[in-house]
Amino acid sequence: MINFGNVENSVRILKKQVATNQIDDKVFEDRLLELIDIAEDGCYWMYGHESERWFRHDGQKWVPDDPDRILALRAQTDSNTDIGQDPVEEIPVNWTWFTVSLASLAIIGGIVYVSSMA
């Protein structure tokens, strides 16, 4: 998953390298392409080196967007999760239906068993 801060820093470093002729335009473009990554929202994100703005690919084109919502989602997930565990949503159990279903299965199983003995 993308680390927005690291990508921004990497783009700034690359811009300095191309400005001081440490790398050429082709290397610069190749490295920029390597920084495009997927975020938690399932979209590709890239940092515009000229505009210094974030862009998200909407499936058809790059649109300006703000990664703050992704960072907020990440922070919320991190605060709700114990270290090393995935968040688990608890599913309520209707114990009445569970008991009735279990009893029905036992009765059906008994009928099948008795009929196989005859």
C-alpha positions in Angstrom: 0.0 0.0 0.0 1.1 3.5 -0.8 2.9 5.6 1.8 1.8 9.2 0.7 4.6 10.9 2.7 7.4 8.7 1.3 6.1 9.2 -2.3 6.1 13.0 -1.9 9.6 13.0 -0.5 10.8 10.7 -3.3 9.3 13.0 -6.0 11.1 16.0 -4.4 14.4 14.1 -4.4 13.9 13.0 -8.0 13.2 16.6 -9.0 16.4 17.8 -7.4 18.4 15.0 -9.1 17.0 15.9 -12.6 17.6 19.6 -11.9 21.2 18.9 -11.0 21.7 16.5 -14.0 22.3 13.5 -11.7 19.6 11.7 -13.7 18.1 12.3 -17.1 14.5 12.8 -18.1 14.0 9.2 -19.0 15.2 7.9 -15.6 13.1 10.6 -13.9 10.0 9.5 -15.7 10.6 5.8 -15.1 11.1 6.4 -11.4 8.0 8.5 -11.2 6.0 5.6 -12.8 7.4 3.3 -10.1 5.9 5.5 -7.4 2.4 5.0 -8.6 0.7 2.6 -6.1 -2.6 1.4 -4.8 -4.1 2.8 -1.6 -6.7 1.2 0.8 -9.5 2.5 -1.4 -8.4 0.2 -4.2 -7.4 3.1 -6.5 -4.1 4.0 -8.0 -2.6 7.2 -6.7 0.3 9.4 -8.0 1.9 12.6 -6.9 2.1 15.3 -9.6 5.7 16.5 -9.8 4.7 19.8 -11.5 1.5 20.6 -9.6 2.7 19.0 -6.3 -0.9 17.7 -5.9 -2.2 14.2 -5.5 -4.1 12.4 -8.3 -6.3 9.3 -8.1 -7.1 7.1 -11.1 -10.9 6.8 -11.3 -10.8 3.9 -13.8 -10.7 6.1 -16.8 -8.5 9.1 -16.1 -6.4 10.8 -13.4 -8.4 13.2 -11.2 -7.1 15.6 -8.6 -7.9 14.2 -5.1 -6.8 14.5 -1.5 -5.4 11.5 0.3 -6.5 12.8 3.6 -9.6 10.6 3.5 -7.3 7.5 3.0 -5.1 8.6 5.8 -8.1 9.1 8.1 -9.4 5.7 7.2 -5.9 4.2 7.9 -5.7 6.0 11.3 -9.2 4.8 12.2 -8.4 1.2 11.2 -5.1 1.3 13.1 -6.8 2.7 16.3 -9.5 0.0 16.2 -7.1 -2.9 15.6 -4.8 -4.6 18.1 -1.3 -5.2 16.9 -1.1 -8.2 14.6 -4.8 -8.7 14.4 -7.3 -7.9 11.7 -10.4 -6.1 12.7 -13.3 -8.5 13.1 -16.9 -7.5 13.0 -18.9 -9.4 15.5 -22.0 -11.0 14.0 -25.0 -11.3 16.3 -26.4 -14.8 16.8 -30.1 -15.4 17.1 -29.9 -18.2 19.7 -33.6 -19.2 19.3 -33.2 -19.9 15.5 -29.9 -21.6 16.2 -31.5 -24.0 18.7 -34.5 -24.7 16.5 -32.3 -25.4 13.5 -30.1 -27.7 15.6 -33.1 -29.6 16.9 -34.5 -29.9 13.4 -31.3 -31.4 12.1 -31.2 -33.8 15.0 -34.7 -35.0 14.3 -34.0 -35.4 10.6 -30.8 -37.2 11.3 -32.7 -39.6 13.7 -35.4 -40.2 11.0 -32.7 -41.0 8.4 -30.9 -43.3 10.8 -34.0 -45.2 11.9 -35.2 -45.6 8.3 -31.8 -47.0 7.2 -32.0 -49.6 9.9 -35.3 -51.0 8.6 
